[in-house]
Amino acid sequence: MAEELNNTPQLNIDLPEEVADGNYVNLAMLTHSSSEFVIDFLKLMPGMRRPSVKSRVILAPEHAKRLLLALQDNVAKYEQRFGRIKNTDGAGGNTMPFSFGNAADA
């Protein structure tokens, strides 16, 4: 088994500083066609009329499935270490974390 790990090719990536800083997002919107999945990552803050898209990722269906499996694996590992993550949005996950509204109303 240790020999198998040593034979795994290493991926040497370039991470530019402006990308390494990351973007805070708290909402993702997904859509798809027969050939691709599109994930828009948004930042939604109280009082904002419209959330702003911070990043858009376009994936082939095969890569979307790999992402799903990797997220499931990582969430399971996280929950083993830190405890269950509460789903505060309900079963469907379609509830917004707070209401949209006029900044003057906030």
Secondary structure, 3 states (H helix, E strand, C coil): CHHHHHCCCCCCCCCCHHHHCCCCCCEEEEEECCCCEEEEEEECCCCCCCCEEEEEEEECHHHHHHHHHHHHHHHHHHHHHHCCCCCCCCCCCCCCCCCCCCHHHC
